[in-house]
Amino acid sequence: MNRNQISWWLWAIGTVLIALSWFDVVSGTVGWCGFGIGMIGSVLGWGVVPPRGNPPPEGPEADGREKERED
């Protein structure tokens, strides 16, 4: 399971807990915990930048073609 899947699962679980607290199935404290879980999922999904590797090549040589000479 990758980081993106984990963040979506955390967000979904948090959302379900919040909705259950609205209908008094669980307590308000559990709903607030769901809010925290959803926020953790959001930070994992949007706030954490993956480590950078070697950047892809840029410029006309990036697509494998020779650079055309202008005479």
PDB file of N, CA, C, O and CB in Angstrom:
ATOM      1  N   MET A   1       0.863  -1.173   0.000  1.00  0.00           N
ATOM      2  CA  MET A   1       0.000   0.000   0.000  1.00  0.00           C
ATOM      3  C   MET A   1       0.909   1.235   0.000  1.00  0.00           C
ATOM      4  O   MET A   1       1.804   1.353   0.837  1.00  0.00           O
ATOM      5  CB  MET A   1      -0.981  -0.001   1.242  1.00  0.00           C
ATOM      6  N   ASN A   2       0.674   2.141  -0.932  1.00  0.00           N
ATOM      7  CA  ASN A   2       1.540   3.312  -1.016  1.00  0.00           C
ATOM      8  C   ASN A   2       0.981   4.472  -0.171  1.00  0.00           C
ATOM      9  O   ASN A   2      -0.107   4.383   0.398  1.00  0.00           O
ATOM     10  CB  ASN A   2       1.701   3.749  -2.488  1.00  0.00           C
ATOM     11  N   ARG A   3       1.743   5.530  -0.111  1.00  0.00           N
ATOM     12  CA  ARG A   3       1.384   6.666   0.736  1.00  0.00           C
ATOM     13  C   ARG A   3       0.051   7.290   0.331  1.00  0.00           C
ATOM     14  O   ARG A   3      -0.722   7.719   1.188  1.00  0.00           O
ATOM     15  CB  ARG A   3       2.476   7.717   0.685  1.00  0.00           C
ATOM     16  N   ASN A   4      -0.217   7.342  -0.975  1.00  0.00           N
ATOM     17  CA  ASN A   4      -1.453   7.947  -1.453  1.00  0.00           C
ATOM     18  C   ASN A   4      -2.666   7.129  -1.007  1.00  0.00           C
ATOM     19  O   ASN A   4      -3.681   7.698  -0.607  1.00  0.00           O
ATOM     20  CB  ASN A   4      -1.428   8.074  -2.982  1.00  0.00           C
ATOM     21  N   GLN A   5      -2.567   5.797  -1.074  1.00  0.00           N
ATOM     22  CA  GLN A   5      -3.659   4.951  -0.632  1.00  0.00           C
ATOM     23  C   GLN A   5      -3.890   5.079   0.869  1.00  0.00           C
ATOM     24  O   GLN A   5      -5.032   5.116   1.327  1.00  0.00           O
ATOM     25  CB  GLN A   5      -3.381   3.504  -0.997  1.00  0.00           C
ATOM     26  N   ILE A   6      -2.813   5.145   1.625  1.00  0.00           N
ATOM     27  CA  ILE A   6      -2.940   5.294   3.078  1.00  0.00           C
ATOM     28  C   ILE A   6      -3.629   6.614   3.415  1.00  0.00           C
ATOM     29  O   ILE A   6      -4.489   6.658   4.295  1.00  0.00           O
ATOM     30  CB  ILE A   6      -1.552   5.223   3.759  1.00  0.00           C
ATOM     31  N   SER A   7      -3.260   7.676   2.727  1.00  0.00           N
ATOM     32  CA  SER A   7      -3.868   8.977   3.018  1.00  0.00           C
ATOM     33  C   SER A   7      -5.357   8.965   2.708  1.00  0.00           C
ATOM     34  O   SER A   7      -6.146   9.540   3.458  1.00  0.00           O
ATOM     35  CB  SER A   7      -3.175  10.085   2.216  1.00  0.00           C
ATOM     36  N   TRP A   8      -5.760   8.308   1.600  1.00  0.00           N
ATOM     37  CA  TRP A   8      -7.191   8.234   1.275  1.00  0.00           C
ATOM     38  C   TRP A   8      -7.950   7.400   2.294  1.00  0.00           C
ATOM     39  O   TRP A   8      -9.062   7.768   2.673  1.00  0.00           O
ATOM     40  CB  TRP A   8      -7.390   7.649  -0.122  1.00  0.00           C
ATOM     41  N   TRP A   9      -7.382   6.284   2.750  1.00  0.00           N
ATOM     42  CA  TRP A   9      -8.039   5.475   3.769  1.00  0.00           C
ATOM     43  C   TRP A   9      -8.198   6.252   5.073  1.00  0.00           C
ATOM     44  O   TRP A   9      -9.260   6.201   5.693  1.00  0.00           O
ATOM     45  CB  TRP A   9      -7.251   4.190   4.017  1.00  0.00           C
ATOM     46  N   LEU A  10      -7.166   6.965   5.493  1.00  0.00           N
ATOM     47  CA  LEU A  10      -7.267   7.762   6.720  1.00  0.00           C
ATOM     48  C   LEU A  10      -8.337   8.834   6.573  1.00  0.00           C
ATOM     49  O   LEU A  10      -9.132   9.050   7.488  1.00  0.00           O
ATOM     50  CB  LEU A  10      -5.913   8.409   7.063  1.00  0.00           C
ATOM     51  N   TRP A  11      -8.360   9.502   5.432  1.00  0.00           N
ATOM     52  CA  TRP A  11      -9.352  10.546   5.196  1.00  0.00           C
ATOM     53  C   TRP A  11     -10.765   9.960   5.224  1.00  0.00           C
ATOM     54  O   TRP A  11     -11.671  10.549   5.813  1.00  0.00           O
ATOM     55  CB  TRP A  11      -9.088  11.245   3.849  1.00  0.00           C
ATOM     56  N   ALA A  12     -10.953   8.800   4.587  1.00  0.00           N
ATOM     57  CA  ALA A  12     -12.275   8.165   4.539  1.00  0.00           C
ATOM     58  C   ALA A  12     -12.730   7.717   5.926  1.00  0.00           C
ATOM     59  O   ALA A  12     -13.890   7.913   6.290  1.00  0.00           O
ATOM     60  CB  ALA A  12     -12.255   6.964   3.585  1.00  0.00           C
ATOM     61  N   ILE A  13     -11.833   7.122   6.697  1.00  0.00           N
ATOM     62  CA  ILE A  13     -12.188   6.686   8.050  1.00  0.00           C
ATOM     63  C   ILE A  13     -12.551   7.886   8.919  1.00  0.00           C
ATOM     64  O   ILE A  13     -13.527   7.846   9.668  1.00  0.00           O
ATOM     65  CB  ILE A  13     -11.028   5.896   8.690  1.00  0.00           C
ATOM     66  N   GLY A  14     -11.763   8.947   8.814  1.00  0.00           N
ATOM     67  CA  GLY A  14     -12.065  10.157   9.580  1.00  0.00           C
ATOM     68  C   GLY A  14     -13.413  10.739   9.199  1.00  0.00           C
ATOM     69  O   GLY A  14     -14.161  11.184  10.068  1.00  0.00           O
ATOM     70  N   THR A  15     -13.734  10.741   7.913  1.00  0.00           N
ATOM     71  CA  THR A  15     -15.012  11.271   7.451  1.00  0.00           C
ATOM     72  C   THR A  15     -16.177  10.441   7.983  1.00  0.00           C
ATOM     73  O   THR A  15     -17.199  10.992   8.391  1.00  0.00           O
ATOM     74  CB  THR A  15     -15.051  11.312   5.923  1.00  0.00           C
ATOM     75  N   VAL A  16     -16.023   9.116   7.979  1.00  0.00           N
ATOM     76  CA  VAL A  16     -17.074   8.242   8.503  1.00  0.00           C
ATOM     77  C   VAL A  16     -17.285   8.497   9.994  1.00  0.00           C
ATOM     78  O   VAL A  16     -18.424   8.551  10.456  1.00  0.00           O
ATOM     79  CB  VAL A  16     -16.719   6.761   8.258  1.00  0.00           C
ATOM     80  N   LEU A  17     -16.205   8.652  10.745  1.00  0.00           N
ATOM     81  CA  LEU A  17     -16.339   8.917  12.178  1.00  0.00           C
ATOM     82  C   LEU A  17     -17.037  10.255  12.438  1.00  0.00           C
ATOM     83  O   LEU A  17     -17.843  10.364  13.363  1.00  0.00           O
ATOM     84  CB  LEU A  17     -14.960   8.907  12.847  1.00  0.00           C
ATOM     85  N   ILE A  18     -16.736  11.255  11.638  1.00  0.00           N
ATOM     86  CA  ILE A  18     -17.399  12.549  11.788  1.00  0.00           C
ATOM     87  C   ILE A  18     -18.890  12.411  11.503  1.00  0.00           C
ATOM     88  O   ILE A  18     -19.717  12.925  12.256  1.00  0.00           O
ATOM     89  CB  ILE A  18     -16.767  13.600  10.850  1.00  0.00           C
ATOM     90  N   ALA A  19     -19.237  11.718  10.418  1.00  0.00           N
ATOM     91  CA  ALA A  19     -20.646  11.542  10.066  1.00  0.00           C
ATOM     92  C   ALA A  19     -21.386  10.744  11.139  1.00  0.00           C
ATOM     93  O   ALA A  19     -22.530  11.060  11.464  1.00  0.00           O
ATOM     94  CB  ALA A  19     -20.774  10.841   8.706  1.00  0.00           C
ATOM     95  N   LEU A  20     -20.746   9.718  11.689  1.00  0.00           N
ATOM     96  CA  LEU A  20     -21.384   8.940  12.759  1.00  0.00           C
ATOM     97  C   LEU A  20     -21.627   9.785  14.003  1.00  0.00           C
ATOM     98  O   LEU A  20     -22.611   9.578  14.713  1.00  0.00           O
ATOM     99  CB  LEU A  20     -20.525   7.730  13.119  1.00  0.00           C
ATOM    100  N   SER A  21     -20.746  10.726  14.266  1.00  0.00           N
ATOM    101  CA  SER A  21     -20.956  11.598  15.428  1.00  0.00           C
ATOM    102  C   SER A  21     -22.116  12.564  15.194  1.00  0.00           C
ATOM    103  O   SER A  21     -22.791  12.951  16.149  1.00  0.00           O
ATOM    104  CB  SER A  21     -19.674  12.385  15.742  1.00  0.00           C
ATOM    105  N   TRP A  22     -22.359  12.958  13.955  1.00  0.00           N
ATOM    106  CA  TRP A  22     -23.510  13.822  13.661  1.00  0.00           C
ATOM    107  C   TRP A  22     -24.827  13.127  13.961  1.00  0.00           C
ATOM    108  O   TRP A  22     -25.783  13.764  14.403  1.00  0.00           O
ATOM    109  CB  TRP A  22     -23.483  14.261  12.203  1.00  0.00           C
ATOM    110  N   PHE A  23     -24.881  11.812  13.720  1.00  0.00           N
ATOM    111  CA  PHE A  23     -26.111  11.053  13.940  1.00  0.00           C
ATOM    112  C   PHE A  23     -26.149  10.397  15.323  1.00  0.00           C
ATOM    113  O   PHE A  23     -26.979   9.520  15.562  1.00  0.00           O
ATOM    114  CB  PHE A  23     -26.262   9.989  12.864  1.00  0.00           C
ATOM    115  N   ASP A  24     -25.278  10.803  16.221  1.00  0.00           N
ATOM    116  CA  ASP A  24     -25.198  10.306  17.606  1.00  0.00           C
ATOM    117  C   ASP A  24     -24.997   8.803  17.699  1.00  0.00           C
ATOM    118  O   ASP A  24     -25.451   8.174  18.655  1.00  0.00           O
ATOM    119  CB  ASP A  24     -26.449  10.679  18.355  1.00  0.00           C
ATOM    120  N   VAL A  25     -24.325   8.226  16.720  1.00  0.00           N
ATOM    121  CA  VAL A  25     -23.957   6.812  16.785  1.00  0.00           C
ATOM    122  C   VAL A  25     -22.724   6.659  17.673  1.00  0.00           C
ATOM    123  O   VAL A  25     -22.607   5.694  18.428  1.00  0.00           O
ATOM    124  CB  VAL A  25     -23.688   6.236  15.359  1.00  0.00           C
ATOM    125  N   VAL A  26     -21.823   7.607  17.576  1.00  0.00           N
ATOM    126  CA  VAL A  26     -20.640   7.653  18.436  1.00  0.00           C
ATOM    127  C   VAL A  26     -20.621   9.019  19.122  1.00  0.00           C
ATOM    128  O   VAL A  26     -21.370   9.923  18.751  1.00  0.00           O
ATOM    129  CB  VAL A  26     -19.313   7.403  17.612  1.00  0.00           C
ATOM    130  N   SER A  27     -19.768   9.154  20.112  1.00  0.00           N
ATOM    131  CA  SER A  27     -19.721  10.419  20.860  1.00  0.00           C
ATOM    132  C   SER A  27     -19.036  11.528  20.049  1.00  0.00           C
ATOM    133  O   SER A  27     -18.396  11.277  19.028  1.00  0.00           O
ATOM    134  CB  SER A  27     -18.984  10.217  22.200  1.00  0.00           C
ATOM    135  N   GLY A  28     -19.193  12.727  20.531  1.00  0.00           N
ATOM    136  CA  GLY A  28     -18.543  13.868  19.889  1.00  0.00           C
ATOM    137  C   GLY A  28     -17.030  13.774  19.937  1.00  0.00           C
ATOM    138  O   GLY A  28     -16.342  14.243  19.032  1.00  0.00           O
ATOM    139  N   THR A  29     -16.512  13.161  21.003  1.00  0.00           N
ATOM    140  CA  THR A  29     -15.063  12.987  21.122  1.00  0.00           C
ATOM    141  C   THR A  29     -14.535  12.097  19.995  1.00  0.00           C
ATOM    142  O   THR A  29     -13.473  12.365  19.432  1.00  0.00           O
ATOM    143  CB  THR A  29     -14.701  12.382  22.496  1.00  0.00           C
ATOM    144  N   VAL A  30     -15.279  11.038  19.671  1.00  0.00           N
ATOM    145  CA  VAL A  30     -14.876  10.156  18.572  1.00  0.00           C
ATOM    146  C   VAL A  30     -14.936  10.929  17.256  1.00  0.00           C
ATOM    147  O   VAL A  30     -14.086  10.738  16.386  1.00  0.00           O
ATOM    148  CB  VAL A  30     -15.785   8.890  18.509  1.00  0.00           C
ATOM    149  N   GLY A  31     -15.940  11.803  17.107  1.00  0.00           N
ATOM    150  CA  GLY A  31     -16.035  12.632  15.911  1.00  0.00           C
ATOM    151  C   GLY A  31     -14.829  13.554  15.769  1.00  0.00           C
ATOM    152  O   GLY A  31     -14.312  13.740  14.668  1.00  0.00           O
ATOM    153  N   TRP A  32     -14.382  14.133  16.887  1.00  0.00           N
ATOM    154  CA  TRP A  32     -13.197  14.987  16.836  1.00  0.00           C
ATOM    155  C   TRP A  32     -11.944  14.175  16.535  1.00  0.00           C
ATOM    156  O   TRP A  32     -11.040  14.653  15.851  1.00  0.00           O
ATOM    157  CB  TRP A  32     -13.028  15.741  18.154  1.00  0.00           C
ATOM    158  N   CYS A  33     -11.889  12.946  17.047  1.00  0.00           N
ATOM    159  CA  CYS A  33     -10.759  12.070  16.687  1.00  0.00           C
ATOM    160  C   CYS A  33     -10.789  11.771  15.188  1.00  0.00           C
ATOM    161  O   CYS A  33      -9.743  11.703  14.543  1.00  0.00           O
ATOM    162  CB  CYS A  33     -10.802  10.740  17.506  1.00  0.00           C
ATOM    163  N   GLY A  34     -11.994  11.593  14.636  1.00  0.00           N
ATOM    164  CA  GLY A  34     -12.132  11.400  13.199  1.00  0.00           C
ATOM    165  C   GLY A  34     -11.635  12.602  12.427  1.00  0.00           C
ATOM    166  O   GLY A  34     -11.020  12.465  11.370  1.00  0.00           O
ATOM    167  N   PHE A  35     -11.908  13.791  12.966  1.00  0.00           N
ATOM    168  CA  PHE A  35     -11.405  15.008  12.336  1.00  0.00           C
ATOM    169  C   PHE A  35      -9.872  15.003  12.313  1.00  0.00           C
ATOM    170  O   PHE A  35      -9.256  15.357  11.308  1.00  0.00           O
ATOM    171  CB  PHE A  35     -11.930  16.258  13.078  1.00  0.00           C
ATOM    172  N   GLY A  36      -9.273  14.602  13.422  1.00  0.00           N
ATOM    173  CA  GLY A  36      -7.807  14.528  13.482  1.00  0.00           C
ATOM    174  C   GLY A  36      -7.246  13.491  12.522  1.00  0.00           C
ATOM    175  O   GLY A  36      -6.231  13.732  11.868  1.00  0.00           O
ATOM    176  N   ILE A  37      -7.906  12.332  12.435  1.00  0.00           N
ATOM    177  CA  ILE A  37      -7.466  11.284  11.518  1.00  0.00           C
ATOM    178  C   ILE A  37      -7.565  11.774  10.073  1.00  0.00           C
ATOM    179  O   ILE A  37      -6.664  11.536   9.269  1.00  0.00           O
ATOM    180  CB  ILE A  37      -8.306  10.000  11.714  1.00  0.00           C
ATOM    181  N   GLY A  38      -8.658  12.455   9.749  1.00  0.00           N
ATOM    182  CA  GLY A  38      -8.818  13.005   8.405  1.00  0.00           C
ATOM    183  C   GLY A  38      -7.760  14.046   8.080  1.00  0.00           C
ATOM    184  O   GLY A  38      -7.273  14.114   6.952  1.00  0.00           O
ATOM    185  N   MET A  39      -7.406  14.856   9.069  1.00  0.00           N
ATOM    186  CA  MET A  39      -6.359  15.857   8.845  1.00  0.00           C
ATOM    187  C   MET A  39      -4.998  15.201   8.609  1.00  0.00           C
ATOM    188  O   MET A  39      -4.220  15.655   7.770  1.00  0.00           O
ATOM    189  CB  MET A  39      -6.277  16.814  10.041  1.00  0.00           C
ATOM    190  N   ILE A  40      -4.719  14.138   9.348  1.00  0.00           N
ATOM    191  CA  ILE A  40      -3.461  13.411   9.127  1.00  0.00           C
ATOM    192  C   ILE A  40      -3.428  12.850   7.709  1.00  0.00           C
ATOM    193  O   ILE A  40      -2.404  12.916   7.029  1.00  0.00           O
ATOM    194  CB  ILE A  40      -3.294  12.265  10.165  1.00  0.00           C
ATOM    195  N   GLY A  41      -4.564  12.296   7.269  1.00  0.00           N
ATOM    196  CA  GLY A  41      -4.638  11.789   5.900  1.00  0.00           C
ATOM    197  C   GLY A  41      -4.428  12.886   4.874  1.00  0.00           C
ATOM    198  O   GLY A  41      -3.766  12.672   3.859  1.00  0.00           O
ATOM    199  N   SER A  42      -4.993  14.068   5.134  1.00  0.00           N
ATOM    200  CA  SER A  42      -4.821  15.183   4.203  1.00  0.00           C
ATOM    201  C   SER A  42      -3.370  15.638   4.142  1.00  0.00           C
ATOM    202  O   SER A  42      -2.848  15.914   3.062  1.00  0.00           O
ATOM    203  CB  SER A  42      -5.715  16.350   4.605  1.00  0.00           C
ATOM    204  N   VAL A  43      -2.723  15.718   5.293  1.00  0.00           N
ATOM    205  CA  VAL A  43      -1.316  16.140   5.313  1.00  0.00           C
ATOM    206  C   VAL A  43      -0.453  15.112   4.592  1.00  0.00           C
ATOM    207  O   VAL A  43       0.458  15.475   3.849  1.00  0.00           O
ATOM    208  CB  VAL A  43      -0.819  16.333   6.770  1.00  0.00           C
ATOM    209  N   LEU A  44      -0.737  13.836   4.808  1.00  0.00           N
ATOM    210  CA  LEU A  44       0.028  12.805   4.094  1.00  0.00           C
ATOM    211  C   LEU A  44      -0.170  12.900   2.592  1.00  0.00           C
ATOM    212  O   LEU A  44       0.776  12.733   1.822  1.00  0.00           O
ATOM    213  CB  LEU A  44      -0.371  11.417   4.577  1.00  0.00           C
ATOM    214  N   GLY A  45      -1.404  13.170   2.176  1.00  0.00           N
ATOM    215  CA  GLY A  45      -1.694  13.211   0.752  1.00  0.00           C
ATOM    216  C   GLY A  45      -1.207  14.453   0.051  1.00  0.00           C
ATOM    217  O   GLY A  45      -0.760  14.382  -1.094  1.00  0.00           O
ATOM    218  N   TRP A  46      -1.284  15.584   0.709  1.00  0.00           N
ATOM    219  CA  TRP A  46      -0.977  16.855   0.045  1.00  0.00           C
ATOM    220  C   TRP A  46       0.236  17.575   0.599  1.00  0.00           C
ATOM    221  O   TRP A  46       0.874  18.343  -0.121  1.00  0.00           O
ATOM    222  CB  TRP A  46      -2.146  17.757   0.137  1.00  0.00           C
ATOM    223  N   GLY A  47       0.569  17.347   1.854  1.00  0.00           N
ATOM    224  CA  GLY A  47       1.593  18.160   2.490  1.00  0.00           C
ATOM    225  C   GLY A  47       2.979  17.579   2.500  1.00  0.00           C
ATOM    226  O   GLY A  47       3.949  18.319   2.660  1.00  0.00           O
ATOM    227  N   VAL A  48       3.109  16.281   2.335  1.00  0.00           N
ATOM    228  CA  VAL A  48       4.420  15.653   2.401  1.00  0.00           C
ATOM    229  C   VAL A  48       4.955  15.490   0.990  1.00  0.00           C
ATOM    230  O   VAL A  48       4.333  14.839   0.151  1.00  0.00           O
ATOM    231  CB  VAL A  48       4.353  14.286   3.131  1.00  0.00           C
ATOM    232  N   VAL A  49       6.102  16.079   0.737  1.00  0.00           N
ATOM    233  CA  VAL A  49       6.703  16.019  -0.590  1.00  0.00           C
ATOM    234  C   VAL A  49       7.625  14.810  -0.647  1.00  0.00           C
ATOM    235  O   VAL A  49       8.469  14.641   0.232  1.00  0.00           O
ATOM    236  CB  VAL A  49       7.479  17.331  -0.921  1.00  0.00           C
ATOM    237  N   PRO A  50       7.479  13.960  -1.671  1.00  0.00           N
ATOM    238  CA  PRO A  50       8.363  12.798  -1.773  1.00  0.00           C
ATOM    239  C   PRO A  50       9.802  13.226  -2.039  1.00  0.00           C
ATOM    240  O   PRO A  50      10.030  14.310  -2.577  1.00  0.00           O
ATOM    241  CB  PRO A  50       7.880  11.854  -2.882  1.00  0.00           C
ATOM    242  N   PRO A  51      10.772  12.395  -1.674  1.00  0.00           N
ATOM    243  CA  PRO A  51      12.170  12.760  -1.918  1.00  0.00           C
ATOM    244  C   PRO A  51      12.446  12.891  -3.402  1.00  0.00           C
ATOM    245  O   PRO A  51      11.886  12.164  -4.222  1.00  0.00           O
ATOM    246  CB  PRO A  51      13.112  11.727  -1.301  1.00  0.00           C
ATOM    247  N   ARG A  52      13.319  13.831  -3.735  1.00  0.00           N
ATOM    248  CA  ARG A  52      13.635  14.096  -5.141  1.00  0.00           C
ATOM    249  C   ARG A  52      14.791  13.220  -5.579  1.00  0.00           C
ATOM    250  O   ARG A  52      15.791  13.079  -4.875  1.00  0.00           O
ATOM    251  CB  ARG A  52      13.974  15.586  -5.364  1.00  0.00           C
ATOM    252  N   GLY A  53      14.635  12.641  -6.745  1.00  0.00           N
ATOM    253  CA  GLY A  53      15.709  11.860  -7.356  1.00  0.00           C
ATOM    254  C   GLY A  53      16.412  12.724  -8.387  1.00  0.00           C
ATOM    255  O   GLY A  53      16.461  13.948  -8.263  1.00  0.00           O
ATOM    256  N   ASN A  54      16.944  12.085  -9.383  1.00  0.00           N
ATOM    257  CA  ASN A  54      17.569  12.825 -10.475  1.00  0.00           C
ATOM    258  C   ASN A  54      16.481  13.487 -11.306  1.00  0.00           C
ATOM    259  O   ASN A  54      15.516  12.827 -11.689  1.00  0.00           O
ATOM    260  CB  ASN A  54      18.450  11.892 -11.356  1.00  0.00           C
ATOM    261  N   PRO A  55      16.614  14.762 -11.590  1.00  0.00           N
ATOM    262  CA  PRO A  55      15.584  15.432 -12.391  1.00  0.00           C
ATOM    263  C   PRO A  55      15.611  14.935 -13.832  1.00  0.00           C
ATOM    264  O   PRO A  55      16.669  14.564 -14.340  1.00  0.00           O
ATOM    265  CB  PRO A  55      15.780  16.959 -12.356  1.00  0.00           C
ATOM    266  N   PRO A  56      14.463  14.923 -14.488  1.00  0.00           N
ATOM    267  CA  PRO A  56      14.449  14.500 -15.891  1.00  0.00           C
ATOM    268  C   PRO A  56      15.196  15.505 -16.761  1.00  0.00           C
ATOM    269  O   PRO A  56      15.280  16.681 -16.406  1.00  0.00           O
ATOM    270  CB  PRO A  56      13.001  14.335 -16.394  1.00  0.00           C
ATOM    271  N   PRO A  57      15.737  15.064 -17.889  1.00  0.00           N
ATOM    272  CA  PRO A  57      16.454  15.996 -18.764  1.00  0.00           C
ATOM    273  C   PRO A  57      15.509  17.042 -19.334  1.00  0.00           C
ATOM    274  O   PRO A  57      14.326  16.783 -19.552  1.00  0.00           O
ATOM    275  CB  PRO A  57      17.148  15.240 -19.903  1.00  0.00           C
ATOM    276  N   GLU A  58      16.052  18.216 -19.568  1.00  0.00           N
ATOM    277  CA  GLU A  58      15.259  19.318 -20.104  1.00  0.00           C
ATOM    278  C   GLU A  58      15.842  19.764 -21.435  1.00  0.00           C
ATOM    279  O   GLU A  58      16.986  19.449 -21.763  1.00  0.00           O
ATOM    280  CB  GLU A  58      15.208  20.500 -19.109  1.00  0.00           C
ATOM    281  N   GLY A  59      15.057  20.486 -22.180  1.00  0.00           N
ATOM    282  CA  GLY A  59      15.536  21.048 -23.429  1.00  0.00           C
ATOM    283  C   GLY A  59      15.244  20.149 -24.608  1.00  0.00           C
ATOM    284  O   GLY A  59      14.567  19.130 -24.475  1.00  0.00           O
ATOM    285  N   PRO A  60      15.766  20.537 -25.776  1.00  0.00           N
ATOM    286  CA  PRO A  60      15.471  19.786 -27.001  1.00  0.00           C
ATOM    287  C   PRO A  60      16.042  18.370 -26.995  1.00  0.00           C
ATOM    288  O   PRO A  60      15.531  17.504 -27.705  1.00  0.00           O
ATOM    289  CB  PRO A  60      16.007  20.532 -28.193  1.00  0.00           C
ATOM    290  N   GLU A  61      17.082  18.119 -26.217  1.00  0.00           N
ATOM    291  CA  GLU A  61      17.679  16.794 -26.173  1.00  0.00           C
ATOM    292  C   GLU A  61      16.853  15.830 -25.326  1.00  0.00           C
ATOM    293  O   GLU A  61      17.131  14.631 -25.333  1.00  0.00           O
ATOM    294  CB  GLU A  61      19.094  16.877 -25.633  1.00  0.00           C
ATOM    295  N   ALA A  62      15.857  16.308 -24.605  1.00  0.00           N
ATOM    296  CA  ALA A  62      15.087  15.473 -23.692  1.00  0.00           C
ATOM    297  C   ALA A  62      14.269  14.411 -24.407  1.00  0.00           C
ATOM    298  O   ALA A  62      14.024  13.342 -23.849  1.00  0.00           O
ATOM    299  CB  ALA A  62      14.180  16.328 -22.866  1.00  0.00           C
ATOM    300  N   ASP A  63      13.844  14.690 -25.631  1.00  0.00           N
ATOM    301  CA  ASP A  63      13.016  13.713 -26.337  1.00  0.00           C
ATOM    302  C   ASP A  63      13.831  12.761 -27.214  1.00  0.00           C
ATOM    303  O   ASP A  63      13.255  11.983 -27.975  1.00  0.00           O
ATOM    304  CB  ASP A  63      11.999  14.431 -27.187  1.00  0.00           C
ATOM    305  N   GLY A  64      15.135  12.811 -27.120  1.00  0.00           N
ATOM    306  CA  GLY A  64      15.982  11.880 -27.843  1.00  0.00           C
ATOM    307  C   GLY A  64      16.398  12.334 -29.226  1.00  0.00           C
ATOM    308  O   GLY A  64      17.147  11.625 -29.898  1.00  0.00           O
ATOM    309  N   ARG A  65      15.944  13.479 -29.671  1.00  0.00           N
ATOM    310  CA  ARG A  65      16.319  13.979 -30.997  1.00  0.00           C
ATOM    311  C   ARG A  65      17.572  14.845 -30.901  1.00  0.00           C
ATOM    312  O   ARG A  65      17.849  15.468 -29.877  1.00  0.00           O
ATOM    313  CB  ARG A  65      15.157  14.783 -31.628  1.00  0.00           C
ATOM    314  N   GLU A  66      18.283  14.860 -31.955  1.00  0.00           N
ATOM    315  CA  GLU A  66      19.457  15.722 -32.032  1.00  0.00           C
ATOM    316  C   GLU A  66      19.019  17.185 -32.123  1.00  0.00           C
ATOM    317  O   GLU A  66      17.982  17.503 -32.705  1.00  0.00           O
ATOM    318  CB  GLU A  66      20.340  15.340 -33.248  1.00  0.00           C
ATOM    319  N   LYS A  67      19.812  18.047 -31.549  1.00  0.00           N
ATOM    320  CA  LYS A  67      19.518  19.475 -31.643  1.00  0.00           C
ATOM    321  C   LYS A  67      19.833  19.952 -33.056  1.00  0.00           C
ATOM    322  O   LYS A  67      20.918  19.700 -33.580  1.00  0.00           O
ATOM    323  CB  LYS A  67      20.329  20.288 -30.588  1.00  0.00           C
ATOM    324  N   GLU A  68      18.880  20.639 -33.660  1.00  0.00           N
ATOM    325  CA  GLU A  68      19.077  21.128 -35.020  1.00  0.00           C
ATOM    326  C   GLU A  68      19.966  22.369 -34.996  1.00  0.00           C
ATOM    327  O   GLU A  68      19.817  23.247 -34.146  1.00  0.00           O
ATOM    328  CB  GLU A  68      17.716  21.441 -35.693  1.00  0.00           C
ATOM    329  N   ARG A  69      20.883  22.418 -35.941  1.00  0.00           N
ATOM    330  CA  ARG A  69      21.799  23.547 -36.014  1.00  0.00           C
ATOM    331  C   ARG A  69      21.195  24.615 -36.894  1.00  0.00           C
ATOM    332  O   ARG A  69      20.593  24.334 -37.930  1.00  0.00           O
ATOM    333  CB  ARG A  69      23.180  23.116 -36.546  1.00  0.00           C
ATOM    334  N   GLU A  70      21.368  25.835 -36.460  1.00  0.00           N
ATOM    335  CA  GLU A  70      20.925  26.967 -37.266  1.00  0.00           C
ATOM    336  C   GLU A  70      22.164  27.646 -37.839  1.00  0.00           C
ATOM    337  O   GLU A  70      22.980  28.188 -37.094  1.00  0.00           O
ATOM    338  CB  GLU A  70      20.063  27.973 -36.421  1.00  0.00           C
ATOM    339  N   ASP A  71      22.302  27.617 -39.156  1.00  0.00           N
ATOM    340  CA  ASP A  71      23.468  28.245 -39.788  1.00  0.00           C
ATOM    341  C   ASP A  71      23.081  29.533 -40.450  1.00  0.00           C
ATOM    342  O   ASP A  71      23.929  30.205 -41.036  1.00  0.00           O
ATOM    343  CB  ASP A  71      24.108  27.313 -40.806  1.00  0.00           C
TER     344      ASP A  71
END
